[in-house]
Amino acid sequence: MSLDQPVDAPKGTSVRARSAVEGLVLEIRALIETEMLRVGDALPSERELCERFSTSRNTVREAMRMLKAYGVVEVRPKVGATIIDNRMARALDLFSFNTIEISRKTFTDIQGFRTLIEVNSVDAMLDKLTADDLATLTDANAAMGNAQTIQDASEADFSFHIGLIRILDNAALIELYRIMKPVIIGIMEKGKSRQDFHTNTFAQHQAVIDALRAHDRISYQYALQFHLNAGFDTFADRR
């Protein structure tokens, strides 16, 4: 079946038919996996892809543009498409772009995601928590409380939350927070004055530390959720 034809959906469903370009992207991804192609390997030529998947040159070119946007391939004149792995850089670009204007919707989305990780992982945190973890959190909070600029305070605030993530001992989560850092820092800087870092935010962090030290699951979740929701009203209601 040609991928230029829409996929038939089962009767009674309302799912959107996959476009020819989307279908070809999936086919090329499957080709990369089945042929065990690696970074630096070349994909088949445009003509070969047209013949292999019975599709048009325009569809192939659009699929390549999509894969390039995803950071999966690089297309160069007279060379063709070569496999790369720039997916982390693409994600970083997206998050960096979002810091240009942080709306209330962005705030809600990011803090909601952080709730899933930082608040809802409390049981795993309490299982893995060590005295060194508590010391790291205490040091980060002290650095924030002593900071002389909003920028320095935001960096220390971020270090505090990375300290929470490190308790989980999950490298993927730490890398994800690194990618999200620009927009998280943007939220911190926009939502709090320097005085707030020295008082309210410092006290909120201390409540989180105290709850962890006491292994008080409910107090931890309440304190951290309150902290993540603080500053909501300082963001404009734009989508």
TIMARZA-430193 format. One record per residue (C-alpha): residue number from 0; residue in three letters; x, y, z. Coordinates in steps of 0.25 Angstrom, whole numbers. Last residue first. Example, Ala and Ser with C-alpha at 12.3 -4.5 7.8 and 13.67 -1.06 7.14 Angstrom:
# residues 2
<r><resi>1</resi><resn>Ser</resn><u>55</u><v>-4</v><w>29</w></r>
<r><resi>0</resi><resn>Ala</resn><u>49</u><v>-18</v><w>31</w></r>
This chain:
# residues 239
<r><resi>238</resi><resn>Arg</resn><u>-7</u><v>125</v><w>104</w></r>
<r><resi>237</resi><resn>Arg</resn><u>-7</u><v>138</v><w>112</w></r>
<r><resi>236</resi><resn>Asp</resn><u>-12</u><v>140</v><w>127</w></r>
<r><resi>235</resi><resn>Ala</resn><u>0</u><v>148</v><w>131</w></r>
<r><resi>234</resi><resn>Phe</resn><u>9</u><v>142</v><w>142</w></r>
<r><resi>233</resi><resn>Thr</resn><u>10</u><v>148</v><w>156</w></r>
<r><resi>232</resi><resn>Asp</resn><u>-2</u><v>141</v><w>160</w></r>
<r><resi>231</resi><resn>Phe</resn><u>5</u><v>127</v><w>160</w></r>
<r><resi>230</resi><resn>Gly</resn><u>16</u><v>132</v><w>169</w></r>
<r><resi>229</resi><resn>Ala</resn><u>15</u><v>121</v><w>179</w></r>
<r><resi>228</resi><resn>Asn</resn><u>10</u><v>108</v><w>173</w></r>
<r><resi>227</resi><resn>Leu</resn><u>23</u><v>100</v><w>174</w></r>
<r><resi>226</resi><resn>His</resn><u>25</u><v>104</v><w>189</w></r>
<r><resi>225</resi><resn>Phe</resn><u>11</u><v>100</v><w>193</w></r>
<r><resi>224</resi><resn>Gln</resn><u>13</u><v>87</v><w>186</w></r>
<r><resi>223</resi><resn>Leu</resn><u>27</u><v>85</v><w>193</w></r>
<r><resi>222</resi><resn>Ala</resn><u>21</u><v>88</v><w>207</w></r>
<r><resi>221</resi><resn>Tyr</resn><u>9</u><v>79</v><w>205</w></r>
<r><resi>220</resi><resn>Gln</resn><u>16</u><v>68</v><w>199</w></r>
<r><resi>219</resi><resn>Tyr</resn><u>27</u><v>68</v><w>210</w></r>
<r><resi>218</resi><resn>Ser</resn><u>17</u><v>69</v><w>221</w></r>
<r><resi>217</resi><resn>Ile</resn><u>9</u><v>57</v><w>216</w></r>
<r><resi>216</resi><resn>Arg</resn><u>22</u><v>48</v><w>215</w></r>
<r><resi>215</resi><resn>Asp</resn><u>28</u><v>52</v><w>228</w></r>
<r><resi>214</resi><resn>His</resn><u>41</u><v>45</v><w>228</w></r>
<r><resi>213</resi><resn>Ala</resn><u>45</u><v>55</v><w>239</w></r>
<r><resi>212</resi><resn>Arg</resn><u>58</u><v>59</v><w>232</w></r>
<r><resi>211</resi><resn>Leu</resn><u>49</u><v>60</v><w>219</w></r>
<r><resi>210</resi><resn>Ala</resn><u>39</u><v>68</v><w>226</w></r>
<r><resi>209</resi><resn>Asp</resn><u>50</u><v>78</v><w>231</w></r>
<r><resi>208</resi><resn>Ile</resn><u>56</u><v>79</v><w>218</w></r>
<r><resi>207</resi><resn>Val</resn><u>43</u><v>83</v><w>211</w></r>
<r><resi>206</resi><resn>Ala</resn><u>40</u><v>93</v><w>222</w></r>
<r><resi>205</resi><resn>Gln</resn><u>53</u><v>99</v><w>220</w></r>
<r><resi>204</resi><resn>His</resn><u>51</u><v>101</v><w>205</w></r>
<r><resi>203</resi><resn>Gln</resn><u>38</u><v>108</v><w>209</w></r>
<r><resi>202</resi><resn>Ala</resn><u>45</u><v>117</v><w>219</w></r>
<r><resi>201</resi><resn>Phe</resn><u>56</u><v>121</v><w>209</w></r>
<r><resi>200</resi><resn>Thr</resn><u>45</u><v>124</v><w>198</w></r>
<r><resi>199</resi><resn>Asn</resn><u>38</u><v>133</v><w>208</w></r>
<r><resi>198</resi><resn>Thr</resn><u>50</u><v>140</v><w>214</w></r>
<r><resi>197</resi><resn>His</resn><u>63</u><v>143</v><w>207</w></r>
<r><resi>196</resi><resn>Phe</resn><u>58</u><v>138</v><w>193</w></r>
<r><resi>195</resi><resn>Asp</resn><u>46</u><v>148</v><w>195</w></r>
<r><resi>194</resi><resn>Gln</resn><u>55</u><v>159</v><w>198</w></r>
<r><resi>193</resi><resn>Arg</resn><u>62</u><v>157</v><w>185</w></r>
<r><resi>192</resi><resn>Ser</resn><u>48</u><v>158</v><w>178</w></r>
<r><resi>191</resi><resn>Lys</resn><u>41</u><v>145</v><w>173</w></r>
<r><resi>190</resi><resn>Gly</resn><u>32</u><v>140</v><w>161</w></r>
<r><resi>189</resi><resn>Lys</resn><u>40</u><v>146</v><w>150</w></r>
<r><resi>188</resi><resn>Glu</resn><u>54</u><v>140</v><w>154</w></r>
<r><resi>187</resi><resn>Met</resn><u>49</u><v>127</v><w>158</w></r>
<r><resi>186</resi><resn>Ile</resn><u>40</u><v>125</v><w>146</w></r>
<r><resi>185</resi><resn>Gly</resn><u>52</u><v>129</v><w>137</w></r>
<r><resi>184</resi><resn>Ile</resn><u>61</u><v>119</v><w>145</w></r>
<r><resi>183</resi><resn>Ile</resn><u>51</u><v>108</v><w>142</w></r>
<r><resi>182</resi><resn>Val</resn><u>50</u><v>112</v><w>127</w></r>
<r><resi>181</resi><resn>Pro</resn><u>65</u><v>112</v><w>125</w></r>
<r><resi>180</resi><resn>Lys</resn><u>67</u><v>99</v><w>134</w></r>
<r><resi>179</resi><resn>Met</resn><u>58</u><v>90</v><w>126</w></r>
<r><resi>178</resi><resn>Ile</resn><u>70</u><v>83</v><w>119</w></r>
<r><resi>177</resi><resn>Arg</resn><u>77</u><v>81</v><w>132</w></r>
<r><resi>176</resi><resn>Tyr</resn><u>64</u><v>76</v><w>138</w></r>
<r><resi>175</resi><resn>Leu</resn><u>64</u><v>66</v><w>127</w></r>
<r><resi>174</resi><resn>Glu</resn><u>78</u><v>62</v><w>130</w></r>
<r><resi>173</resi><resn>Ile</resn><u>75</u><v>60</v><w>144</w></r>
<r><resi>172</resi><resn>Leu</resn><u>63</u><v>52</v><w>141</w></r>
<r><resi>171</resi><resn>Ala</resn><u>71</u><v>43</v><w>132</w></r>
<r><resi>170</resi><resn>Ala</resn><u>82</u><v>41</v><w>142</w></r>
<r><resi>169</resi><resn>Asn</resn><u>72</u><v>35</v><w>153</w></r>
<r><resi>168</resi><resn>Asp</resn><u>78</u><v>34</v><w>167</w></r>
<r><resi>167</resi><resn>Leu</resn><u>65</u><v>38</v><w>173</w></r>
<r><resi>166</resi><resn>Ile</resn><u>72</u><v>47</v><w>183</w></r>
<r><resi>165</resi><resn>Arg</resn><u>78</u><v>54</v><w>171</w></r>
<r><resi>164</resi><resn>Ile</resn><u>65</u><v>60</v><w>168</w></r>
<r><resi>163</resi><resn>Leu</resn><u>64</u><v>67</v><w>182</w></r>
<r><resi>162</resi><resn>Gly</resn><u>77</u><v>73</v><w>180</w></r>
<r><resi>161</resi><resn>Ile</resn><u>73</u><v>78</v><w>166</w></r>
<r><resi>160</resi><resn>His</resn><u>63</u><v>85</v><w>174</w></r>
<r><resi>159</resi><resn>Phe</resn><u>72</u><v>92</v><w>183</w></r>
<r><resi>158</resi><resn>Ser</resn><u>82</u><v>95</v><w>172</w></r>
<r><resi>157</resi><resn>Phe</resn><u>71</u><v>102</v><w>164</w></r>
<r><resi>156</resi><resn>Asp</resn><u>69</u><v>111</v><w>177</w></r>
<r><resi>155</resi><resn>Ala</resn><u>84</u><v>113</v><w>177</w></r>
<r><resi>154</resi><resn>Glu</resn><u>84</u><v>118</v><w>163</w></r>
<r><resi>153</resi><resn>Ser</resn><u>71</u><v>126</v><w>165</w></r>
<r><resi>152</resi><resn>Ala</resn><u>78</u><v>133</v><w>177</w></r>
<r><resi>151</resi><resn>Asp</resn><u>90</u><v>136</v><w>169</w></r>
<r><resi>150</resi><resn>Gln</resn><u>81</u><v>143</v><w>158</w></r>
<r><resi>149</resi><resn>Ile</resn><u>73</u><v>150</v><w>168</w></r>
<r><resi>148</resi><resn>Thr</resn><u>85</u><v>156</v><w>174</w></r>
<r><resi>147</resi><resn>Gln</resn><u>92</u><v>157</v><w>187</w></r>
<r><resi>146</resi><resn>Ala</resn><u>90</u><v>142</v><w>191</w></r>
<r><resi>145</resi><resn>Asn</resn><u>91</u><v>139</v><w>206</w></r>
<r><resi>144</resi><resn>Gly</resn><u>77</u><v>132</v><w>206</w></r>
<r><resi>143</resi><resn>Met</resn><u>80</u><v>124</v><w>193</w></r>
<r><resi>142</resi><resn>Ala</resn><u>94</u><v>119</v><w>198</w></r>
<r><resi>141</resi><resn>Ala</resn><u>87</u><v>115</v><w>211</w></r>
<r><resi>140</resi><resn>Asn</resn><u>77</u><v>107</v><w>203</w></r>
<r><resi>139</resi><resn>Ala</resn><u>87</u><v>100</v><w>195</w></r>
<r><resi>138</resi><resn>Asp</resn><u>95</u><v>97</v><w>207</w></r>
<r><resi>137</resi><resn>Thr</resn><u>83</u><v>91</v><w>214</w></r>
<r><resi>136</resi><resn>Leu</resn><u>79</u><v>83</v><w>202</w></r>
<r><resi>135</resi><resn>Thr</resn><u>93</u><v>77</v><w>201</w></r>
<r><resi>134</resi><resn>Ala</resn><u>93</u><v>74</v><w>216</w></r>
<r><resi>133</resi><resn>Leu</resn><u>80</u><v>66</v><w>215</w></r>
<r><resi>132</resi><resn>Asp</resn><u>86</u><v>58</v><w>203</w></r>
<r><resi>131</resi><resn>Asp</resn><u>98</u><v>55</v><w>211</w></r>
<r><resi>130</resi><resn>Ala</resn><u>89</u><v>50</v><w>223</w></r>
<r><resi>129</resi><resn>Thr</resn><u>83</u><v>40</v><w>213</w></r>
<r><resi>128</resi><resn>Leu</resn><u>70</u><v>39</v><w>206</w></r>
<r><resi>127</resi><resn>Lys</resn><u>68</u><v>26</v><w>197</w></r>
<r><resi>126</resi><resn>Asp</resn><u>55</u><v>21</v><w>203</w></r>
<r><resi>125</resi><resn>Leu</resn><u>49</u><v>35</v><w>206</w></r>
<r><resi>124</resi><resn>Met</resn><u>52</u><v>39</v><w>192</w></r>
<r><resi>123</resi><resn>Ala</resn><u>45</u><v>27</v><w>186</w></r>
<r><resi>122</resi><resn>Asp</resn><u>33</u><v>30</v><w>195</w></r>
<r><resi>121</resi><resn>Val</resn><u>33</u><v>45</v><w>191</w></r>
<r><resi>120</resi><resn>Ser</resn><u>33</u><v>43</v><w>176</w></r>
<r><resi>119</resi><resn>Asn</resn><u>19</u><v>50</v><w>175</w></r>
<r><resi>118</resi><resn>Val</resn><u>25</u><v>63</v><w>179</w></r>
<r><resi>117</resi><resn>Glu</resn><u>37</u><v>65</v><w>171</w></r>
<r><resi>116</resi><resn>Ile</resn><u>34</u><v>57</v><w>159</w></r>
<r><resi>115</resi><resn>Leu</resn><u>19</u><v>59</v><w>156</w></r>
<r><resi>114</resi><resn>Thr</resn><u>19</u><v>73</v><w>163</w></r>
<r><resi>113</resi><resn>Arg</resn><u>31</u><v>77</v><w>154</w></r>
<r><resi>112</resi><resn>Phe</resn><u>21</u><v>74</v><w>142</w></r>
<r><resi>111</resi><resn>Gly</resn><u>10</u><v>82</v><w>148</w></r>
<r><resi>110</resi><resn>Gln</resn><u>21</u><v>93</v><w>151</w></r>
<r><resi>109</resi><resn>Ile</resn><u>24</u><v>93</v><w>136</w></r>
<r><resi>108</resi><resn>Asp</resn><u>10</u><v>93</v><w>131</w></r>
<r><resi>107</resi><resn>Thr</resn><u>5</u><v>103</v><w>141</w></r>
<r><resi>106</resi><resn>Phe</resn><u>16</u><v>113</v><w>138</w></r>
<r><resi>105</resi><resn>Thr</resn><u>15</u><v>111</v><w>123</w></r>
<r><resi>104</resi><resn>Lys</resn><u>0</u><v>114</v><w>124</w></r>
<r><resi>103</resi><resn>Arg</resn><u>2</u><v>126</v><w>133</w></r>
<r><resi>102</resi><resn>Ser</resn><u>11</u><v>132</v><w>122</w></r>
<r><resi>101</resi><resn>Ile</resn><u>26</u><v>132</v><w>121</w></r>
<r><resi>100</resi><resn>Glu</resn><u>31</u><v>140</v><w>110</w></r>
<r><resi>99</resi><resn>Ile</resn><u>45</u><v>139</v><w>104</w></r>
<r><resi>98</resi><resn>Thr</resn><u>47</u><v>127</v><w>113</w></r>
<r><resi>97</resi><resn>Asn</resn><u>40</u><v>118</v><w>103</w></r>
<r><resi>96</resi><resn>Phe</resn><u>51</u><v>119</v><w>93</w></r>
<r><resi>95</resi><resn>Ser</resn><u>61</u><v>113</v><w>103</w></r>
<r><resi>94</resi><resn>Phe</resn><u>52</u><v>101</v><w>105</w></r>
<r><resi>93</resi><resn>Leu</resn><u>51</u><v>99</v><w>90</w></r>
<r><resi>92</resi><resn>Asp</resn><u>65</u><v>101</v><w>88</w></r>
<r><resi>91</resi><resn>Leu</resn><u>69</u><v>91</v><w>99</w></r>
<r><resi>90</resi><resn>Ala</resn><u>59</u><v>81</v><w>93</w></r>
<r><resi>89</resi><resn>Arg</resn><u>66</u><v>82</v><w>79</w></r>
<r><resi>88</resi><resn>Ala</resn><u>80</u><v>81</v><w>86</w></r>
<r><resi>87</resi><resn>Met</resn><u>76</u><v>68</v><w>93</w></r>
<r><resi>86</resi><resn>Arg</resn><u>71</u><v>62</v><w>80</w></r>
<r><resi>85</resi><resn>Asn</resn><u>84</u><v>66</v><w>72</w></r>
<r><resi>84</resi><resn>Asp</resn><u>87</u><v>51</v><w>69</w></r>
<r><resi>83</resi><resn>Ile</resn><u>92</u><v>50</v><w>55</w></r>
<r><resi>82</resi><resn>Ile</resn><u>88</u><v>41</v><w>43</w></r>
<r><resi>81</resi><resn>Thr</resn><u>93</u><v>46</v><w>29</w></r>
<r><resi>80</resi><resn>Ala</resn><u>84</u><v>50</v><w>18</w></r>
<r><resi>79</resi><resn>Gly</resn><u>89</u><v>53</v><w>5</w></r>
<r><resi>78</resi><resn>Val</resn><u>104</u><v>56</v><w>1</w></r>
<r><resi>77</resi><resn>Lys</resn><u>103</u><v>65</v><w>-12</w></r>
<r><resi>76</resi><resn>Pro</resn><u>96</u><v>76</v><w>-4</w></r>
<r><resi>75</resi><resn>Arg</resn><u>95</u><v>73</v><w>11</w></r>
<r><resi>74</resi><resn>Val</resn><u>83</u><v>67</v><w>20</w></r>
<r><resi>73</resi><resn>Glu</resn><u>86</u><v>65</v><w>34</w></r>
<r><resi>72</resi><resn>Val</resn><u>77</u><v>55</v><w>41</w></r>
<r><resi>71</resi><resn>Val</resn><u>71</u><v>52</v><w>55</w></r>
<r><resi>70</resi><resn>Gly</resn><u>70</u><v>66</v><w>61</w></r>
<r><resi>69</resi><resn>Tyr</resn><u>55</u><v>66</v><w>61</w></r>
<r><resi>68</resi><resn>Ala</resn><u>55</u><v>78</v><w>51</w></r>
<r><resi>67</resi><resn>Lys</resn><u>64</u><v>69</v><w>42</w></r>
<r><resi>66</resi><resn>Leu</resn><u>54</u><v>58</v><w>43</w></r>
<r><resi>65</resi><resn>Met</resn><u>43</u><v>67</v><w>39</w></r>
<r><resi>64</resi><resn>Arg</resn><u>50</u><v>73</v><w>27</w></r>
<r><resi>63</resi><resn>Met</resn><u>54</u><v>59</v><w>23</w></r>
<r><resi>62</resi><resn>Ala</resn><u>39</u><v>55</v><w>23</w></r>
<r><resi>61</resi><resn>Glu</resn><u>36</u><v>67</v><w>15</w></r>
<r><resi>60</resi><resn>Arg</resn><u>46</u><v>64</v><w>5</w></r>
<r><resi>59</resi><resn>Val</resn><u>41</u><v>49</v><w>4</w></r>
<r><resi>58</resi><resn>Thr</resn><u>27</u><v>54</v><w>2</w></r>
<r><resi>57</resi><resn>Asn</resn><u>31</u><v>63</v><w>-9</w></r>
<r><resi>56</resi><resn>Arg</resn><u>39</u><v>52</v><w>-16</w></r>
<r><resi>55</resi><resn>Ser</resn><u>26</u><v>44</v><w>-16</w></r>
<r><resi>54</resi><resn>Thr</resn><u>24</u><v>30</v><w>-10</w></r>
<r><resi>53</resi><resn>Ser</resn><u>25</u><v>16</v><w>-13</w></r>
<r><resi>52</resi><resn>Phe</resn><u>33</u><v>13</v><w>0</w></r>
<r><resi>51</resi><resn>Arg</resn><u>45</u><v>7</v><w>-6</w></r>
<r><resi>50</resi><resn>Glu</resn><u>44</u><v>14</v><w>-19</w></r>
<r><resi>49</resi><resn>Cys</resn><u>43</u><v>28</v><w>-13</w></r>
<r><resi>48</resi><resn>Leu</resn><u>53</u><v>25</v><w>-3</w></r>
<r><resi>47</resi><resn>Glu</resn><u>63</u><v>20</v><w>-14</w></r>
<r><resi>46</resi><resn>Arg</resn><u>61</u><v>33</v><w>-21</w></r>
<r><resi>45</resi><resn>Glu</resn><u>63</u><v>42</v><w>-9</w></r>
<r><resi>44</resi><resn>Ser</resn><u>76</u><v>34</v><w>-6</w></r>
<r><resi>43</resi><resn>Pro</resn><u>77</u><v>23</v><w>5</w></r>
<r><resi>42</resi><resn>Leu</resn><u>81</u><v>28</v><w>18</w></r>
<r><resi>41</resi><resn>Ala</resn><u>96</u><v>30</v><w>21</w></r>
<r><resi>40</resi><resn>Asp</resn><u>103</u><v>26</v><w>34</w></r>
<r><resi>39</resi><resn>Gly</resn><u>109</u><v>36</v><w>43</w></r>
<r><resi>38</resi><resn>Val</resn><u>101</u><v>33</v><w>56</w></r>
<r><resi>37</resi><resn>Arg</resn><u>97</u><v>18</v><w>54</w></r>
<r><resi>36</resi><resn>Leu</resn><u>89</u><v>10</v><w>45</w></r>
<r><resi>35</resi><resn>Met</resn><u>84</u><v>-4</v><w>51</w></r>
<r><resi>34</resi><resn>Glu</resn><u>77</u><v>-8</v><w>38</w></r>
<r><resi>33</resi><resn>Thr</resn><u>64</u><v>-11</v><w>46</w></r>
<r><resi>32</resi><resn>Glu</resn><u>65</u><v>2</v><w>54</w></r>
<r><resi>31</resi><resn>Ile</resn><u>68</u><v>12</v><w>44</w></r>
<r><resi>30</resi><resn>Leu</resn><u>58</u><v>6</v><w>35</w></r>
<r><resi>29</resi><resn>Ala</resn><u>47</u><v>7</v><w>46</w></r>
<r><resi>28</resi><resn>Arg</resn><u>51</u><v>22</v><w>47</w></r>
<r><resi>27</resi><resn>Ile</resn><u>49</u><v>23</v><w>32</w></r>
<r><resi>26</resi><resn>Glu</resn><u>36</u><v>16</v><w>32</w></r>
<r><resi>25</resi><resn>Leu</resn><u>31</u><v>25</v><w>44</w></r>
<r><resi>24</resi><resn>Val</resn><u>35</u><v>38</v><w>36</w></r>
<r><resi>23</resi><resn>Leu</resn><u>28</u><v>32</v><w>24</w></r>
<r><resi>22</resi><resn>Gly</resn><u>15</u><v>31</v><w>31</w></r>
<r><resi>21</resi><resn>Glu</resn><u>16</u><v>45</v><w>36</w></r>
<r><resi>20</resi><resn>Val</resn><u>19</u><v>50</v><w>22</w></r>
<r><resi>19</resi><resn>Ala</resn><u>7</u><v>42</v><w>16</w></r>
<r><resi>18</resi><resn>Ser</resn><u>-2</u><v>47</v><w>27</w></r>
<r><resi>17</resi><resn>Arg</resn><u>-8</u><v>39</v><w>38</w></r>
<r><resi>16</resi><resn>Ala</resn><u>-23</u><v>38</v><w>38</w></r>
<r><resi>15</resi><resn>Arg</resn><u>-29</u><v>46</v><w>50</w></r>
<r><resi>14</resi><resn>Val</resn><u>-36</u><v>37</v><w>60</w></r>
<r><resi>13</resi><resn>Ser</resn><u>-51</u><v>37</v><w>60</w></r>
<r><resi>12</resi><resn>Thr</resn><u>-54</u><v>23</v><w>62</w></r>
<r><resi>11</resi><resn>Gly</resn><u>-67</u><v>16</v><w>58</w></r>
<r><resi>10</resi><resn>Lys</resn><u>-62</u><v>7</v><w>47</w></r>
<r><resi>9</resi><resn>Pro</resn><u>-47</u><v>4</v><w>48</w></r>
<r><resi>8</resi><resn>Ala</resn><u>-38</u><v>15</v><w>42</w></r>
<r><resi>7</resi><resn>Asp</resn><u>-33</u><v>13</v><w>27</w></r>
<r><resi>6</resi><resn>Val</resn><u>-19</u><v>19</v><w>26</w></r>
<r><resi>5</resi><resn>Pro</resn><u>-19</u><v>31</v><w>16</w></r>
<r><resi>4</resi><resn>Gln</resn><u>-12</u><v>28</v><w>3</w></r>
<r><resi>3</resi><resn>Asp</resn><u>2</u><v>34</v><w>0</w></r>
<r><resi>2</resi><resn>Leu</resn><u>8</u><v>23</v><w>8</w></r>
<r><resi>1</resi><resn>Ser</resn><u>5</u><v>14</v><w>-3</w></r>
<r><resi>0</resi><resn>Met</resn><u>0</u><v>0</v><w>0</w></r>
